[in-house]
Amino acid sequence: MPVDLAIHDWPLAYESRLDERPRSTIDLVVIHCTELPDMAMAREYGERELYDSGTGNSGHFYIDRDGSVHRFVSIDRVANHTRGYNPRSIGIELVNIGRYPNWYDSRQQAMSEAYSEAQIVALEALLERLRNEIPTLNHIAGHEDLDTADIEASDDPTIKVSRKLDPGPLFPWARVLDRNPMQRVEPQR
């Protein structure tokens, strides 16, 4: 049964330069948090062209704290959101401060902002809708489960910190998995 969910189309200028893909190749959703203060800054980061192809880093969907859902990239295109998993996955970004602005400072690795109820309700509805539209969509992971690289801390190169920690310890995995029966990809650490 289709889920009634308003999705605001807000395509990135470079969306047409992203590779196309058949929906049958999609089997994974990756949950992220923006690690930025608000949707405006998340949009600004998504618009940055970082590659020779004229594209940048972005998820497919962004969910703001008020529960509004914005589509930056069509699911029929490969967005750049998780190294090594982009061709087979859909990236969903939840607006959350994360470790901003000191992402790699060893003294600032706590992620303390809880996700809003409106965000989680919208995420659950989006996941249900995507599962109804894409029969092969059976797996889910956090960005931290898939990108497990450690890098030098910005404050002390002798200390290693995780490159990615999102969606982080305050993400309600049990609730999301209970309401959307997808198989969570085991962390790679």
matplotlib code that plots the C-alpha trace (Angstrom):
import matplotlib.pyplot as plt

x = [0.0, 1.5, 2.6, 1.2, 4.4, 5.0, 8.4, 9.7, 11.7, 14.8, 17.2, 20.8, 22.0, 24.4, 21.8, 21.7, 25.5, 25.2, 25.2, 21.8, 20.9, 18.0, 16.0, 16.6, 20.2, 19.2, 19.2, 20.6, 19.6, 22.3, 21.3, 23.4, 23.3, 24.4, 26.8, 25.8, 23.7, 20.7, 19.2, 20.5, 24.1, 23.4, 22.1, 25.2, 27.5, 25.5, 25.7, 29.5, 31.1, 34.0, 34.8, 36.0, 32.5, 31.0, 29.3, 29.7, 28.7, 25.0, 22.4, 19.2, 16.9, 17.2, 14.9, 14.9, 14.2, 10.5, 10.1, 10.0, 11.5, 13.5, 14.7, 18.1, 18.8, 16.4, 16.7, 17.3, 20.7, 23.8, 24.5, 27.9, 27.2, 29.1, 32.4, 32.1, 28.3, 26.8, 25.7, 23.5, 22.3, 20.0, 21.4, 19.1, 20.5, 19.0, 19.7, 21.7, 24.7, 26.8, 30.4, 30.2, 32.3, 35.2, 34.5, 38.0, 39.1, 39.8, 38.3, 35.0, 33.8, 30.6, 27.4, 24.8, 21.9, 18.9, 16.9, 13.4, 10.3, 9.2, 12.4, 12.0, 8.3, 9.2, 12.1, 9.9, 7.3, 10.0, 11.5, 8.1, 7.4, 10.8, 10.3, 7.0, 8.5, 11.7, 11.2, 14.9, 15.4, 16.1, 19.2, 19.9, 23.1, 24.4, 27.2, 29.4, 28.8, 30.2, 32.8, 35.0, 38.3, 40.2, 42.1, 44.5, 42.8, 42.9, 44.2, 46.8, 48.1, 49.2, 45.6, 43.2, 39.5, 36.7, 36.1, 32.4, 30.2, 26.8, 24.0, 25.5, 24.6, 21.3, 19.8, 16.9, 17.9, 15.6, 12.5, 13.4, 14.1, 11.0, 8.8, 10.7, 11.8, 15.0, 18.2, 20.9, 24.3, 26.7, 29.3, 32.6, 34.9]
y = [0.0, 3.4, 5.6, 9.1, 11.2, 14.6, 14.7, 18.1, 17.7, 19.9, 18.4, 19.4, 21.3, 18.4, 15.6, 14.8, 14.2, 11.4, 7.9, 6.3, 2.9, 0.5, 0.2, -3.6, -2.9, -1.1, -3.3, -1.1, 2.1, 4.0, 6.2, 9.3, 12.5, 15.7, 16.7, 20.3, 22.8, 23.1, 22.2, 25.4, 24.4, 20.8, 22.1, 24.3, 21.3, 19.1, 21.7, 21.8, 20.3, 18.2, 15.8, 16.1, 14.9, 18.2, 16.3, 16.3, 14.5, 14.1, 11.8, 11.1, 12.3, 14.8, 14.9, 18.1, 18.4, 19.3, 16.0, 17.6, 15.3, 16.8, 14.8, 16.1, 13.2, 10.8, 7.2, 6.3, 8.1, 7.1, 9.7, 10.0, 9.3, 6.2, 5.1, 1.6, 1.3, 4.1, 2.1, -0.2, 2.1, 5.0, 7.6, 9.2, 12.2, 13.4, 17.0, 16.7, 18.7, 15.6, 16.6, 19.9, 22.0, 19.9, 16.6, 15.1, 16.8, 14.0, 16.0, 16.5, 13.1, 12.9, 13.2, 14.6, 15.9, 13.5, 13.0, 14.7, 12.5, 14.2, 13.1, 9.5, 9.3, 10.8, 8.3, 5.4, 6.5, 7.1, 3.6, 2.0, 3.9, 3.0, -0.7, -0.6, 1.0, -1.2, -4.9, -5.6, -3.1, -5.4, -4.1, -1.1, 0.3, 3.3, 5.2, 4.3, 0.6, 0.8, 3.5, 2.4, 4.2, 5.9, 9.1, 11.3, 13.6, 17.3, 18.3, 15.6, 13.5, 10.8, 10.0, 8.2, 9.1, 7.5, 9.2, 8.6, 8.1, 8.7, 8.3, 7.9, 6.5, 8.4, 6.9, 4.6, 1.5, -0.9, 1.2, 1.8, -1.9, -3.0, -0.8, -1.5, -5.1, -4.8, -6.7, -4.4, -4.8, -5.8, -3.2, -3.8, -2.9]
z = [0.0, -1.0, 1.9, 2.0, 2.4, 0.9, -0.8, -1.9, -5.1, -4.9, -7.5, -7.4, -10.5, -11.4, -10.9, -14.7, -14.6, -12.1, -13.5, -14.2, -12.8, -12.9, -9.7, -9.7, -8.7, -5.5, -2.4, 0.4, 2.3, 4.1, 7.0, 7.5, 9.5, 7.9, 10.7, 9.8, 11.7, 9.3, 6.0, 4.3, 5.0, 4.0, 0.7, 0.3, 0.9, -1.5, -4.3, -4.2, -7.3, -6.1, -9.0, -12.6, -13.6, -12.2, -9.4, -5.6, -2.4, -1.6, -0.4, -2.3, 0.5, 3.3, 6.3, 8.3, 12.0, 11.3, 9.4, 5.9, 3.3, 0.4, -2.6, -3.9, -6.3, -8.0, -6.9, -10.5, -10.3, -8.3, -5.6, -3.9, -0.2, 0.9, -0.6, -2.3, -1.9, -4.1, -7.1, -5.0, -2.4, -1.5, 0.9, 3.4, 5.4, 8.7, 9.6, 12.8, 14.2, 14.8, 15.5, 13.6, 13.2, 14.6, 12.9, 13.4, 16.7, 19.1, 21.9, 20.1, 19.0, 21.0, 19.0, 21.5, 19.4, 19.5, 16.4, 16.5, 16.6, 13.4, 11.6, 12.7, 11.8, 8.3, 8.0, 8.8, 6.2, 3.6, 4.2, 3.8, 0.6, -0.8, 0.1, -1.7, -4.8, -4.9, -4.2, -4.0, -1.2, 1.7, 3.5, 5.7, 7.3, 9.0, 7.3, 10.3, 9.5, 6.0, 6.1, 9.0, 8.1, 10.8, 10.1, 11.9, 14.4, 13.4, 16.8, 17.1, 14.2, 16.6, 17.5, 15.2, 15.0, 12.9, 9.6, 9.9, 13.0, 11.6, 12.3, 15.7, 19.1, 19.4, 16.3, 17.3, 15.4, 17.3, 16.5, 12.9, 12.3, 14.1, 11.9, 8.7, 8.6, 6.7, 7.4, 9.0, 7.4, 10.1, 11.0, 9.2, 12.2]

ax = plt.figure().add_subplot(projection="3d")
ax.plot(x, y, z, "-o")
ax.set_aspect("equal")
plt.show()
